[in-house]
Amino acid sequence: MASQRDVRNRISAVKNIQTITRAMEMVAAARLRRAEQRIEALRPYADAIRRMTSQAAEAAAAGVPKLPILSEHAQVARVGLLLVAGDRGLAGAFNSQIVRAGVAAGRQHEAQGAAPVYFASGRRPAASLSFRGVELAASFTGFTDRPAYADARRIAERLMAAYVDDEVDRVEILYNGYVSPISQVVRRETLLPLQQASLLADAGDGAGGEQPAGTGGEQATGGRPRTRRATPDYEPSPEEILRRLVPDYVVISVFRALLESTASEHGARMTAMRNATDNAGTLIEDLTLQMNRARQAAITQEIMEVVAGAEGIG
């Protein structure tokens, strides 16, 4: 059995760790609130640009300009996978689940005859992929705690250049979608080509989300017919508008993924640190009980020695 001094030292060490985890939980909670505010501020603009891009693409139809960024490749031989996670750890499964999902997506594409090309946003996914022996086409680090629009633009320009230069024939993005501080969902979305972009397919009539299962496009709540919007007239042409919108659409889509990932990271870290704090409290209680038992055993031993000495004198 450990001595009282050893147990007391362990209790002191665990209390110090508990103080640190509690402080990290509070910091993550404060950062989470700011991240939530940034997401709420971005969503209307992101939904609007997706809706405008979708409407312009429908209006252009067969007249889509023959620009490299807007043209579908004849065959999909290489698929670019952008894995968005964090620069730091201590956030539970936040980083590892993105890496696992990215590797699984790469194997799926390989089974279909396409080679995966990996891009990473965050030190953790970059390090994990390198450890697995995966060569990265590009990595972007140092901003995951508070990503800026310039960071999203840098990533988007690299992805668009890879698509235009035939380095990849398709671009997908994987990130943790923020649901709540205790719930983050891995999302896998197609970014390019525009005709297959799942982000545009999910853009509803201003809701910016997916239609509920079983809901027809012509019916609104209560079974009443939905009023169709008038077809807008474009000036300049929808092709020219689409040419200008697509780069902004790619940038804002990447930026939204970065913000969602940041909020998810802070939520995951807050939850992980809260669990660590609770576990430290439980461990302190167990160690305190162990120390009390050791103290009681020492007292009992001393009493027995006194009694034995008294009996020997008598």
Backbone torsions as a table, in degrees:
resi	resn	phi	psi	omega
1	MET	NA	138.4	179.6
2	ALA	-66.8	148.5	179.8
3	SER	-72.8	164.5	179.8
4	GLN	-61.8	-36.8	-179.6
5	ARG	-64.7	-43.3	179.4
6	ASP	-62.1	-44.3	-179.9
7	VAL	-65.5	-39.7	179.4
8	ARG	-63.3	-38.9	177.6
9	ASN	-65.9	-38.9	177.9
10	ARG	-65.6	-40.6	177.2
11	ILE	-60.5	-43.2	179.5
12	SER	-63.0	-41.2	-179.8
13	ALA	-66.3	-42.6	180.0
14	VAL	-66.1	-37.2	177.4
15	LYS	-63.1	-38.5	177.5
16	ASN	-63.9	-42.6	177.9
17	ILE	-63.8	-39.8	179.6
18	GLN	-62.5	-38.6	177.3
19	THR	-62.2	-42.1	-179.6
20	ILE	-66.7	-46.3	-178.8
21	THR	-64.8	-35.8	177.5
22	ARG	-66.0	-40.5	177.9
23	ALA	-65.3	-40.9	178.6
24	MET	-65.5	-35.0	176.7
25	GLU	-63.3	-43.3	-179.8
26	MET	-67.0	-39.4	178.1
27	VAL	-64.5	-44.7	179.4
28	ALA	-62.7	-37.5	179.6
29	ALA	-64.3	-41.2	179.1
30	ALA	-66.4	-42.7	179.1
31	ARG	-68.0	-33.4	179.0
32	LEU	-62.0	-43.3	-179.0
33	ARG	-61.5	-41.7	178.0
34	ARG	-66.1	-38.6	178.2
35	ALA	-64.9	-39.5	177.2
36	GLU	-61.6	-40.6	179.4
37	GLN	-64.2	-38.3	179.0
38	ARG	-66.8	-39.4	178.2
39	ILE	-64.4	-44.9	-179.9
40	GLU	-61.8	-35.5	179.7
41	ALA	-74.1	-30.4	-176.8
42	LEU	-82.5	-32.8	-170.8
43	ARG	-54.9	-45.0	179.3
44	PRO	-59.1	-42.6	-179.8
45	TYR	-68.0	-43.1	179.7
46	ALA	-62.5	-43.3	178.6
47	ASP	-63.8	-39.2	-178.4
48	ALA	-66.4	-43.7	-177.2
49	ILE	-71.2	-32.2	174.9
50	ARG	-65.5	-43.6	-178.8
51	ARG	-64.7	-42.8	179.1
52	MET	-64.2	-41.1	179.4
53	THR	-65.2	-41.4	179.0
54	SER	-63.2	-43.4	-179.7
55	GLN	-67.0	-39.4	178.6
56	ALA	-66.1	-36.7	178.6
57	ALA	-66.1	-39.5	177.7
58	GLU	-66.1	-39.8	-179.2
59	ALA	-69.6	-36.3	-179.6
60	ALA	-70.6	-39.3	178.5
61	ALA	48.3	-122.7	-177.2
62	ALA	-69.1	-14.2	-178.6
63	GLY	-91.0	21.0	177.9
64	VAL	-57.3	128.1	-177.2
65	PRO	-59.7	142.6	-177.2
66	LYS	-82.0	59.2	173.8
67	LEU	-92.5	147.2	-179.2
68	PRO	-56.5	-37.4	-177.0
69	ILE	-70.9	-18.9	-177.1
70	LEU	-105.9	-5.4	-176.6
71	SER	-96.1	138.2	175.8
72	GLU	-79.7	140.2	178.2
73	HIS	-75.3	150.9	-175.2
74	ALA	-60.6	-39.0	178.3
75	GLN	-142.1	153.9	-179.4
76	VAL	-100.1	94.9	179.5
77	ALA	-98.5	-26.0	-179.6
78	ARG	-137.1	133.9	-179.1
79	VAL	-119.3	123.9	176.5
80	GLY	-83.6	129.0	179.4
81	LEU	-118.0	113.8	176.3
82	LEU	-96.2	115.8	178.9
83	LEU	-99.0	118.3	-177.6
84	VAL	-107.1	117.2	177.6
85	ALA	-145.6	-146.0	-172.4
86	GLY	-117.4	170.6	175.9
87	ASP	-87.4	-22.8	-175.4
88	ARG	-122.1	165.4	178.9
89	GLY	-101.1	-145.6	-178.5
90	LEU	57.2	39.1	-179.7
91	ALA	-133.9	34.6	178.7
92	GLY	65.0	-135.5	-177.5
93	ALA	-91.5	14.9	-175.2
94	PHE	-55.4	-51.0	-178.0
95	ASN	-77.9	-43.4	-173.3
96	SER	-65.9	-33.3	-178.5
97	GLN	-71.0	-28.2	175.5
98	ILE	-71.1	-42.2	178.7
99	VAL	-62.9	-44.0	178.9
100	ARG	-62.2	-42.9	179.6
101	ALA	-65.2	-38.8	179.3
102	GLY	-66.2	-43.2	178.1
103	VAL	-64.9	-40.5	178.0
104	ALA	-63.4	-40.4	178.0
105	ALA	-64.6	-38.9	177.8
106	GLY	-62.9	-42.4	178.1
107	ARG	-65.3	-36.1	178.3
108	GLN	-63.4	-43.4	179.0
109	HIS	-67.3	-36.9	177.5
110	GLU	-62.8	-39.1	178.0
111	ALA	-64.4	-25.1	179.0
112	GLN	-93.3	3.8	176.2
113	GLY	92.1	12.5	179.4
114	ALA	-113.8	141.0	-179.4
115	ALA	-90.4	130.0	177.9
116	PRO	-78.9	140.7	174.7
117	VAL	-120.5	118.0	-170.4
118	TYR	-96.1	136.9	169.7
119	PHE	-123.6	145.9	-176.6
120	ALA	-133.4	135.1	171.9
121	SER	-114.2	108.9	-176.6
122	GLY	119.3	142.9	-178.8
123	ARG	-67.6	-36.2	-175.8
124	ARG	-64.0	-51.2	177.6
125	PRO	-64.9	-35.2	178.5
126	ALA	-63.3	-44.5	-179.8
127	ALA	-67.2	-40.2	-179.1
128	SER	-65.3	-42.2	179.4
129	LEU	-67.4	-40.2	177.6
130	SER	-63.4	-38.9	178.0
131	PHE	-63.4	-32.6	178.6
132	ARG	-80.8	-0.4	180.0
133	GLY	83.3	17.6	-179.7
134	VAL	-91.6	129.8	178.7
135	GLU	-83.8	130.7	-179.2
136	LEU	-94.0	136.0	174.3
137	ALA	-73.9	-33.3	177.7
138	ALA	-166.5	150.6	175.9
139	SER	-135.4	148.4	-177.2
140	PHE	-131.8	121.2	-173.5
141	THR	-136.9	167.5	171.4
142	GLY	94.9	7.7	-176.0
143	PHE	-140.3	7.3	-170.9
144	THR	-67.5	-23.8	178.0
145	ASP	-67.0	-35.1	179.5
146	ARG	-151.0	80.4	-177.8
147	PRO	-68.0	145.2	178.1
148	ALA	-107.9	164.0	179.0
149	TYR	-61.9	-33.3	178.3
150	ALA	-63.5	-34.6	177.4
151	ASP	-65.6	-42.7	178.0
152	ALA	-64.0	-39.6	179.5
153	ARG	-63.6	-41.1	179.5
154	ARG	-62.0	-43.7	178.9
155	ILE	-66.2	-45.6	-177.3
156	ALA	-63.3	-40.3	179.1
157	GLU	-63.6	-37.3	177.8
158	ARG	-66.5	-41.1	179.5
159	LEU	-67.1	-43.2	179.3
160	MET	-65.2	-38.3	177.9
161	ALA	-64.6	-39.2	178.3
162	ALA	-63.9	-36.7	179.8
163	TYR	-72.6	-43.7	-178.1
164	VAL	-67.6	-37.7	-177.7
165	ASP	-83.9	10.7	178.8
166	ASP	62.4	23.1	172.7
167	GLU	-71.6	-33.1	174.3
168	VAL	-136.6	156.2	179.3
169	ASP	-108.3	-4.1	-178.9
170	ARG	-160.3	147.0	-179.8
171	VAL	-127.6	125.9	176.0
172	GLU	-122.1	152.0	-179.5
173	ILE	-126.7	134.2	179.0
174	LEU	-122.0	128.2	-179.0
175	TYR	-155.1	167.3	176.5
176	ASN	-87.1	112.6	176.2
177	GLY	-78.7	133.8	-176.5
178	TYR	-82.4	123.6	175.6
179	VAL	-111.1	-51.2	177.9
180	SER	-158.8	170.0	179.9
181	PRO	-57.4	-23.6	-178.6
182	ILE	-109.4	6.3	-177.4
183	SER	-139.5	119.4	174.4
184	GLN	-129.6	133.3	-175.3
185	VAL	-113.3	129.0	176.4
186	VAL	-70.2	124.1	179.8
187	ARG	-114.8	137.8	178.2
188	ARG	-125.8	115.7	-173.5
189	GLU	-131.5	147.9	176.5
190	THR	-87.5	128.7	-177.6
191	LEU	-101.4	-45.9	178.2
192	LEU	-136.3	146.8	3.7
193	PRO	-73.6	162.7	-176.3
194	LEU	-60.4	-35.4	-176.8
195	GLN	-65.8	-22.5	-178.0
196	GLN	-110.9	6.4	-174.2
197	ALA	-65.3	119.5	178.6
198	SER	-70.9	-22.6	178.8
199	LEU	-65.4	-39.6	177.8
200	LEU	-72.4	-35.7	-179.9
201	ALA	-65.5	-27.6	-179.6
202	ASP	-85.0	-10.0	-176.8
203	ALA	-78.0	110.9	-179.0
204	GLY	-88.6	-157.6	-179.6
205	ASP	-82.4	64.3	178.1
206	GLY	95.4	-12.0	-178.4
207	ALA	-80.9	-28.6	178.2
208	GLY	72.5	13.7	-178.4
209	GLY	-133.4	-175.6	-178.5
210	GLU	-79.2	149.5	175.0
211	GLN	-72.2	140.9	176.4
212	PRO	-60.2	147.6	-179.2
213	ALA	-59.8	134.2	177.2
214	GLY	86.0	1.7	-179.8
215	THR	-94.4	120.4	-180.0
216	GLY	-76.7	154.7	-178.4
217	GLY	-70.7	-15.6	-175.7
218	GLU	-101.8	-0.8	-176.3
219	GLN	-118.2	141.3	176.3
220	ALA	-107.4	-176.3	-179.0
221	THR	-59.8	134.9	179.1
222	GLY	88.2	3.5	177.0
223	GLY	81.6	4.1	-179.4
224	ARG	-80.4	145.9	-179.9
225	PRO	-62.8	139.2	176.2
226	ARG	-81.3	135.9	179.5
227	THR	-73.5	125.3	179.4
228	ARG	-76.4	142.1	176.3
229	ARG	-78.0	149.0	175.9
230	ALA	-68.5	145.5	178.7
231	THR	-71.8	122.3	-177.3
232	PRO	-75.3	153.5	172.1
233	ASP	-94.0	133.0	-175.5
234	TYR	-103.6	133.7	174.3
235	GLU	-142.8	107.3	6.1
236	PRO	-71.0	-163.5	-173.9
237	SER	-65.3	156.2	177.3
238	PRO	-59.7	-29.3	177.8
239	GLU	-64.3	-43.7	179.8
240	GLU	-68.3	-39.7	177.6
241	ILE	-63.4	-42.3	179.3
242	LEU	-63.5	-39.1	178.7
243	ARG	-59.2	-35.7	-178.7
244	ARG	-84.9	-29.3	-174.9
245	LEU	-78.8	-35.3	-171.3
246	VAL	-57.3	-47.6	178.1
247	PRO	-59.0	-40.5	178.5
248	ASP	-66.8	-36.1	177.7
249	TYR	-62.3	-43.1	179.6
250	VAL	-64.5	-44.1	-178.7
251	VAL	-63.5	-46.8	-176.9
252	ILE	-68.3	-31.1	177.2
253	SER	-67.7	-41.9	176.8
254	VAL	-66.0	-41.3	-179.3
255	PHE	-62.8	-41.0	178.5
256	ARG	-63.7	-40.1	177.9
257	ALA	-63.7	-39.0	178.3
258	LEU	-63.6	-43.1	-179.8
259	LEU	-67.5	-41.3	177.3
260	GLU	-61.4	-42.4	-179.8
261	SER	-65.7	-39.9	179.6
262	THR	-63.3	-46.2	178.3
263	ALA	-62.7	-40.2	178.4
264	SER	-63.2	-39.7	179.7
265	GLU	-63.4	-46.2	179.8
266	HIS	-64.8	-39.5	177.3
267	GLY	-64.2	-43.6	179.1
268	ALA	-65.2	-40.3	179.6
269	ARG	-68.1	-40.0	177.9
270	MET	-61.0	-44.3	179.4
271	THR	-65.3	-43.2	-179.2
272	ALA	-64.1	-41.6	-179.6
273	MET	-70.8	-33.0	176.0
274	ARG	-65.0	-43.5	177.7
275	ASN	-63.9	-39.4	178.4
276	ALA	-64.7	-39.3	178.0
277	THR	-63.9	-44.1	178.5
278	ASP	-64.2	-40.8	178.5
279	ASN	-65.1	-37.0	177.1
280	ALA	-64.4	-40.0	177.0
281	GLY	-61.8	-41.6	177.8
282	THR	-63.7	-42.1	179.8
283	LEU	-65.3	-37.3	178.1
284	ILE	-63.9	-41.1	177.6
285	GLU	-62.3	-42.4	179.6
286	ASP	-65.2	-42.3	-179.8
287	LEU	-68.5	-36.4	177.3
288	THR	-63.3	-42.4	176.7
289	LEU	-62.5	-40.6	178.1
290	GLN	-64.0	-40.5	179.6
291	MET	-66.8	-39.8	178.3
292	ASN	-64.0	-38.3	177.4
293	ARG	-64.8	-41.3	178.0
294	ALA	-63.7	-40.0	178.5
295	ARG	-65.0	-42.8	179.6
296	GLN	-64.1	-38.9	178.2
297	ALA	-64.6	-39.4	179.0
298	ALA	-66.1	-40.3	178.7
299	ILE	-64.7	-43.7	178.7
300	THR	-60.7	-41.1	178.7
301	GLN	-63.0	-41.2	179.4
302	GLU	-65.2	-40.4	178.8
303	ILE	-63.6	-42.4	179.6
304	MET	-63.7	-37.3	178.2
305	GLU	-67.7	-38.3	178.6
306	VAL	-65.9	-44.2	179.6
307	VAL	-62.3	-44.0	179.4
308	ALA	-63.0	-38.6	177.7
309	GLY	-65.9	-39.8	179.8
310	ALA	-64.9	-41.5	178.6
311	GLU	-66.4	-33.8	178.4
312	GLY	-68.5	-35.3	179.4
313	ILE	-71.7	-40.2	-178.2
314	GLY	-69.5	NA	NA
